[in-house]
Amino acid sequence: MITSPQAGPSTGRRRAGARTLLCWVTVAPGLAWAALRLAGLERGPLVQAIAFTPYVAAWTLGPLLLALALRRWAAAVVAAVVAAALVGVVAPRALPGGQPAAHGPRLRVASANLLAGAADARTLVDLVRGRRVDVLAVQEFTPEAAAELDRLGLAALLPHRQLNPQVGTVGSGLYARFPIAGGGIRQNRGGWGFTQAYGTVTPPGAPPVRIESVHPAAPYALDQIGPWRTDLAAQPPATPQAGLSILAGDFNATLDHAPLRALLATGYVDAADAVGAGLTGTWGPYDGDPIPPVAIDHVLADRRIAVESVAVRPVPGSDHRALLAELRLPAA
């Protein structure tokens, strides 16, 4: 058989072109994701997607290794930049950071989304008792949940409270070991109108601390993106030149969402991020849904407050895990 002398080189060029195309096709999604994340441009359905940035950051190492293996150097350079950008914003959450010099008393703050009151009340009361919680913030708080928590002993453990139990998902509550001053209920304007209980506690030896149980709208549908942004923008900013503030609750946002980063920039620190636990999931598969875990529950503390530890605990009946932060306050 007579073969064209051009068949071999031509086939080689086609294969080389296919390999180059494969590399760029695998690099392109990460490049687009990095641009959106770094510029804070998440919009529409991308708001939900951006919550999974830690998984995408890990995935970007694949295109880099592929480009290196195939010796596609231009694609490898771009893949390396993409991987460095995304890993660079995600990896620090697994590393403890510096802490302010706070020498006042400890304050143990816990938060739990009760999934319209379906969460197991005994588990929550046992957590408060076993971990000596000083302040408990609850969301999706119902009259039935309030009654059951007290029946199981929460009233004796945290006798001071600012509560707004409501049927469904809009209720909010704040329980404390110390008296609550200036307490009230704030209603978010967006979405379902979730409420937020707040008040000020003054542990012995510490200055007053304002604490709010946070629950902005969830960006679960396109028509809820606007309310979600509105609610997050309306969260109380930190007051670095005035009193101490702590926000604890279900923020329906991760550290990869621009509105939450804007709130942090007012003078808060994310407690989990501060101690290297910022990649620990708090919402996702815990009620059986096949959703990769993401961290949308947070304790945001004034940057003058030191974070000593953060832990998450399962709460049967809820799609969230309870979040517990042990803080060290400045001295009075």
TAWO-V445729 format. One record per residue. N is the residue number from 0. RES is the residue in one small letter. PSI is psi in whole degrees, -180 to 180 (none if undefined). D_LAST is the distance of its C-alpha to the last C-alpha in Angstrom with 1 decimal. Layout:
# TAWO-V445729
<<N & RES & PSI & D_LAST> <N & RES & PSI & D_LAST>>
This chain:
# TAWO-V445729
<<0 & m & 137 & 94.4> <1 & i & 125 & 93.7> <2 & t & 139 & 90.0> <3 & s & 135 & 88.8> <4 & p & -15 & 87.5> <5 & q & -9 & 84.5> <6 & a & -45 & 83.3> <7 & g & -57 & 81.3> <8 & p & -39 & 79.4> <9 & s & -44 & 78.8> <10 & t & -40 & 77.4> <11 & g & -40 & 75.1> <12 & r & -40 & 73.8> <13 & r & -42 & 73.2> <14 & r & -41 & 71.2> <15 & a & -42 & 69.2> <16 & g & -39 & 68.5> <17 & a & -39 & 67.4> <18 & r & -40 & 65.0> <19 & t & -45 & 63.5> <20 & l & -42 & 63.2> <21 & l & -43 & 61.5> <22 & c & -46 & 58.9> <23 & w & -34 & 58.1> <24 & v & -37 & 58.0> <25 & t & -29 & 55.4> <26 & v & -35 & 53.3> <27 & a & -46 & 53.4> <28 & p & -42 & 51.1> <29 & g & -37 & 48.3> <30 & l & -45 & 48.8> <31 & a & -42 & 48.5> <32 & w & -44 & 45.4> <33 & a & -41 & 43.7> <34 & a & -44 & 44.6> <35 & l & -45 & 43.2> <36 & r & -46 & 39.9> <37 & l & -32 & 39.2> <38 & a & -6 & 40.1> <39 & g & 41 & 38.3> <40 & l & 19 & 41.6> <41 & e & 131 & 41.6> <42 & r & 157 & 43.6> <43 & g & -135 & 45.5> <44 & p & -17 & 46.1> <45 & l & -19 & 44.4> <46 & v & -46 & 41.0> <47 & q & -44 & 41.6> <48 & a & -37 & 43.2> <49 & i & -19 & 40.5> <50 & a & -23 & 38.2> <51 & f & 20 & 40.5> <52 & t & -39 & 40.1> <53 & p & -35 & 39.0> <54 & y & -39 & 42.5> <55 & v & -39 & 44.2> <56 & a & -43 & 42.5> <57 & a & -38 & 44.0> <58 & w & -31 & 47.3> <59 & t & -18 & 47.6> <60 & l & -26 & 48.4> <61 & g & -54 & 51.7> <62 & p & -35 & 53.2> <63 & l & -47 & 52.3> <64 & l & -38 & 54.1> <65 & l & -46 & 57.0> <66 & a & -38 & 57.4> <67 & l & -41 & 57.3> <68 & a & -37 & 59.8> <69 & l & 1 & 62.2> <70 & r & 42 & 61.7> <71 & r & 90 & 60.8> <72 & w & -37 & 58.9> <73 & a & -46 & 57.9> <74 & a & -36 & 56.6> <75 & a & -39 & 54.8> <76 & v & -46 & 53.0> <77 & v & -43 & 51.8> <78 & a & -38 & 50.9> <79 & a & -40 & 48.8> <80 & v & -44 & 47.0> <81 & v & -49 & 46.3> <82 & a & -43 & 45.1> <83 & a & -38 & 42.9> <84 & a & -49 & 41.3> <85 & l & -43 & 40.6> <86 & v & -34 & 39.7> <87 & g & -32 & 37.4> <88 & v & -19 & 35.3> <89 & v & -45 & 35.3> <90 & a & -37 & 35.2> <91 & p & -20 & 31.7> <92 & r & -18 & 30.3> <93 & a & 5 & 31.7> <94 & l & 132 & 29.9> <95 & p & 145 & 26.3> <96 & g & -177 & 24.5> <97 & g & 156 & 21.9> <98 & q & 147 & 18.2> <99 & p & 161 & 15.2> <100 & a & 91 & 13.3> <101 & a & 128 & 10.3> <102 & h & 18 & 9.2> <103 & g & -164 & 7.0> <104 & p & 163 & 9.3> <105 & r & 150 & 12.5> <106 & l & 119 & 13.5> <107 & r & 116 & 17.3> <108 & v & 129 & 18.8> <109 & a & 151 & 22.6> <110 & s & 143 & 25.1> <111 & a & 129 & 28.8> <112 & n & 123 & 31.7> <113 & l & 5 & 34.0> <114 & l & 64 & 37.1> <115 & a & 37 & 38.1> <116 & g & 3 & 37.2> <117 & a & -11 & 39.4> <118 & a & 151 & 36.7> <119 & d & 113 & 37.0> <120 & a & -37 & 34.6> <121 & r & -41 & 34.9> <122 & t & -41 & 33.8> <123 & l & -43 & 30.6> <124 & v & -40 & 29.9> <125 & d & -36 & 30.7> <126 & l & -46 & 28.2> <127 & v & -43 & 25.4> <128 & r & -48 & 26.5> <129 & g & -34 & 27.3> <130 & r & 8 & 24.2> <131 & r & 51 & 21.7> <132 & v & 137 & 20.7> <133 & d & -34 & 17.7> <134 & v & 131 & 18.7> <135 & l & 123 & 22.4> <136 & a & 130 & 23.8> <137 & v & 146 & 27.6> <138 & q & 162 & 30.2> <139 & e & 52 & 33.9> <140 & f & 123 & 32.9> <141 & t & 163 & 35.9> <142 & p & -38 & 36.6> <143 & e & -40 & 38.3> <144 & a & -41 & 35.3> <145 & a & -46 & 33.0> <146 & a & -41 & 35.5> <147 & e & -39 & 36.1> <148 & l & -44 & 32.4> <149 & d & -38 & 32.0> <150 & r & -33 & 35.3> <151 & l & 1 & 34.2> <152 & g & 4 & 31.1> <153 & l & -32 & 28.2> <154 & a & -36 & 27.7> <155 & a & -33 & 26.8> <156 & l & -44 & 24.5> <157 & l & 82 & 22.6> <158 & p & -18 & 23.5> <159 & h & 136 & 21.5> <160 & r & 154 & 23.2> <161 & q & 105 & 24.2> <162 & l & 145 & 27.7> <163 & n & 70 & 30.6> <164 & p & 133 & 33.3> <165 & q & 148 & 36.4> <166 & v & 135 & 39.7> <167 & g & -137 & 40.0> <168 & t & -1 & 37.3> <169 & v & -9 & 35.3> <170 & g & 158 & 33.0> <171 & s & 153 & 29.3> <172 & g & 153 & 26.7> <173 & l & 118 & 23.1> <174 & y & 146 & 22.3> <175 & a & 152 & 19.1> <176 & r & -25 & 18.2> <177 & f & 158 & 15.6> <178 & p & 144 & 16.8> <179 & i & 123 & 17.3> <180 & a & 151 & 17.0> <181 & g & 34 & 19.1> <182 & g & 159 & 21.1> <183 & g & -178 & 24.4> <184 & i & 129 & 27.1> <185 & r & 136 & 28.0> <186 & q & 127 & 31.5> <187 & n & 144 & 32.4> <188 & r & -25 & 35.5> <189 & g & 172 & 37.3> <190 & g & -129 & 39.2> <191 & w & 1 & 39.1> <192 & g & 40 & 36.4> <193 & f & 142 & 33.7> <194 & t & 161 & 30.9> <195 & q & 117 & 27.2> <196 & a & 143 & 24.9> <197 & y & 165 & 21.3> <198 & g & 173 & 18.4> <199 & t & 128 & 14.7> <200 & v & 152 & 12.8> <201 & t & 89 & 9.5> <202 & p & 147 & 9.4> <203 & p & 128 & 8.5> <204 & g & 4 & 5.4> <205 & a & 158 & 4.2> <206 & p & 166 & 4.7> <207 & p & 145 & 8.5> <208 & v & 122 & 10.9> <209 & r & 131 & 14.5> <210 & i & 138 & 17.1> <211 & e & 138 & 20.8> <212 & s & 111 & 23.9> <213 & v & 137 & 26.0> <214 & h & 79 & 29.8> <215 & p & 171 & 31.8> <216 & a & 151 & 35.6> <217 & a & 136 & 37.3> <218 & p & 52 & 39.8> <219 & y & -14 & 42.5> <220 & a & 160 & 45.2> <221 & l & -36 & 46.2> <222 & d & -1 & 45.6> <223 & q & -2 & 42.0> <224 & i & -45 & 41.0> <225 & g & -51 & 40.4> <226 & p & -37 & 38.3> <227 & w & -47 & 36.3> <228 & r & -42 & 35.6> <229 & t & -46 & 34.8> <230 & d & -41 & 32.3> <231 & l & -39 & 30.5> <232 & a & -25 & 30.4> <233 & a & -1 & 28.9> <234 & q & 144 & 25.8> <235 & p & 123 & 22.6> <236 & p & 161 & 21.8> <237 & a & 158 & 18.5> <238 & t & 78 & 16.8> <239 & p & -25 & 15.7> <240 & q & 5 & 15.2> <241 & a & -136 & 13.4> <242 & g & 167 & 11.4> <243 & l & 148 & 11.3> <244 & s & 143 & 14.6> <245 & i & 134 & 16.6> <246 & l & 129 & 20.3> <247 & a & 130 & 22.2> <248 & g & -162 & 25.9> <249 & d & 101 & 29.5> <250 & f & -10 & 29.6> <251 & n & 35 & 33.3> <252 & a & 148 & 32.8> <253 & t & 176 & 32.4> <254 & l & -7 & 31.0> <255 & d & -3 & 34.6> <256 & h & 129 & 34.5> <257 & a & -41 & 33.9> <258 & p & -34 & 32.0> <259 & l & -38 & 29.3> <260 & r & -35 & 29.1> <261 & a & -39 & 28.8> <262 & l & -43 & 25.8> <263 & l & -36 & 24.1> <264 & a & -14 & 24.9> <265 & t & -14 & 22.6> <266 & g & 19 & 19.6> <267 & y & 163 & 19.5> <268 & v & 140 & 20.5> <269 & d & 122 & 22.8> <270 & a & -45 & 21.4> <271 & a & -42 & 24.9> <272 & d & -38 & 25.9> <273 & a & -29 & 23.0> <274 & v & 13 & 24.2> <275 & g & 20 & 27.9> <276 & a & 22 & 28.6> <277 & g & -10 & 29.2> <278 & l & 5 & 32.9> <279 & t & 122 & 32.6> <280 & g & 143 & 34.3> <281 & t & -13 & 32.9> <282 & w & 150 & 35.9> <283 & g & -102 & 39.6> <284 & p & 11 & 42.1> <285 & y & -12 & 40.2> <286 & d & 22 & 42.5> <287 & g & -8 & 45.6> <288 & d & 138 & 45.7> <289 & p & 65 & 46.9> <290 & i & 128 & 44.0> <291 & p & 139 & 42.4> <292 & p & 139 & 38.7> <293 & v & 160 & 36.2> <294 & a & 96 & 32.5> <295 & i & -5 & 31.8> <296 & d & 136 & 28.9> <297 & h & 155 & 25.5> <298 & v & 114 & 21.7> <299 & l & 122 & 20.4> <300 & a & 145 & 16.8> <301 & d & 140 & 15.0> <302 & r & -10 & 15.9> <303 & r & -7 & 12.4> <304 & i & 132 & 12.3> <305 & a & 144 & 14.5> <306 & v & 121 & 17.4> <307 & e & -36 & 18.8> <308 & s & 157 & 21.8> <309 & v & 138 & 23.8> <310 & a & 153 & 26.7> <311 & v & 148 & 29.3> <312 & r & 137 & 31.4> <313 & p & 145 & 34.7> <314 & v & 101 & 34.9> <315 & p & 140 & 38.6> <316 & g & -12 & 39.9> <317 & s & 153 & 37.6> <318 & d & 4 & 38.2> <319 & h & 154 & 34.6> <320 & r & 147 & 32.7> <321 & a & 145 & 29.3> <322 & l & 130 & 26.4> <323 & l & 125 & 23.5> <324 & a & 129 & 20.5> <325 & e & 117 & 18.1> <326 & l & 154 & 14.9> <327 & r & 118 & 12.0> <328 & l & 157 & 8.7> <329 & p & 156 & 6.5> <330 & a & 152 & 3.8> <331 & a & none & 0.0>>
